[in-house]
Amino acid sequence: MDLPIIYHENYVAPLPPDHRFPMAKFRILYHMLLADGVADKSQFHAPELPPQEWIELVHDHPYVQAYCNGTLDDKAQRRIGLPWSRALANRTCTAIAGTVLTAQLALKCGLACNTAGGTHHAFPAFGSGFCIFNDLAIASRVLQQLGLVRKVLIVDLDVHQGDGTAVIFQDDSSVFTFSMHCEVNFPGTKQKGDLDVPLPVGMEDDEYLQTLDKFLPDLLSNVKPDLVLYDAGVDPHHCDKLGKLALTDTGLFRREMQVLTACLAGGYPVACVIGGGYSDDMNGLVYRHSLLHRAASQAYRQYKL
């Protein structure tokens, strides 16, 4: 079996033409993976809409109801930063089911990659920073509830701190949250995760990868997770509009290989989501996201999963 990749055509929902969230990237990523021969159509798996109970394992019922019914107040909408539509609500729920499916397939195959996900700024009672519901948290809770995992390690390398995830699991020792992010960046108020590594503005490839190496191997051997959820945000790239770090394409690829090989060599299954990435150069941005799937395909063959 080849590397499982998760995609659904509903990963894209209409936004106003001048909106800064690069919604089209999910569909373009799917087509790029096929066009470049990174993946074959047979490798793709499509999620179904999740039951609302899954979302409510993490999020408060009134918030879930208000969002799904389109009755969330204007202030809460502005905090999310995405205008509500039925299509966007559908997209949000489909992407959550995609991360759950990615996690299930990772347990079965050792490694699996979503083509969306990483909504780590969503808190139990509100959304924030383009994140409505927290797919990493929901996937952790769903797999625990199904009895598939006990201990989960979230490795969050998006350039922004996974503040929502940190708060959700702050009193839960069964999910360990590790976030390595730019210190002077959104969110303005950082939350306390299990391990937070703030990075200085302008950090480049080698220093970044050395920093990661200082923490990840020990973390794996100490936590001994049944599953690693990896948020592979590409916003640490030097061309990213919201990033403030200075990684190159090569640096990102090396990062993906470093994370995946560290996990797979230790026998830890990895479920990957693509996280954040913001650029006016859509093809450049999508290529950066595709580095995860390119690295994962290589690692999958290397470890003969």
Disulfide bonds with the S-S distance in Angstrom:
none
